[in-house]
Amino acid sequence: MERKKILIVEDQLIITMDLEYMLDELGYQVCGVCTSYEDALSAIRNDRPDLMLIDIILAGDKTGIDLAHEINRAHRIPFIFLTSHADASTINAAKSTKPAGYIVKPFKRNDVYASIEIAFNHAESQEEDQNIFLPDGKHKTKIPVDEMIYAHAEGNYTTFITTKRKIVLRKCLKEVSETILNHKKFIRIHKSYLINRDAIKARSASN
């Protein structure tokens, strides 16, 4: 099984070394270590981490809070803060970035492990909530929920209409509604149609 990649953003060498050893023992891959905002953004582009551990105080003018805001804006990678600060103002600033976790130094191995696993689980749940996965041979095609307009069934075949293409699967609408389009955004408006609520632009006055 491929190991999850974690990027460490921390400017204290002793803590970095401790984290690298700890993460390797726990079965994760440390894909990079950075000490500043600029280095972290470069590492994100080059290493494509699955998760980031970020200290709030970094080398340079910009902080881990600044980095978190940029991650949310441009990269959407889950991150956990590692910090010595637990005062109200720091916590409130951190909360505004919606981190996957917040660990106060000095930390223990079990604290790090629990926070990372919860963060990964939350990220996977969010991905499932934001995407539809259509069977495609031995693989699955990922389609953002917002791109899916409706599904139309004819006998044992269902046609999926998206904003970019049309996909036909050998599945009846009942199976589709229970397994593939069982997302809260999809409603059955007819025995042969499932539609994305957000795609509805108008309703008949008689309904």
Secondary structure, DSSP 4 states (H G I P E B T S, - for coil): -PPPEEEEE-S-HHHHHHHHHHHHHTT-EEEEEESBHHHHHHHHHHH--SEEEEESS-BSS--HHHHHHHHHHHT---EEEEES--SHHHHHHHHTT--SEEEESS--HHHHHHHHHHHHHHHHHHHHHHEEEEEETTEEEEEEGGGEEEEEEETTEEEEEESS-EEEES--HHHHHHHTS-STTEEEEETTEEEEGGG-----TT-
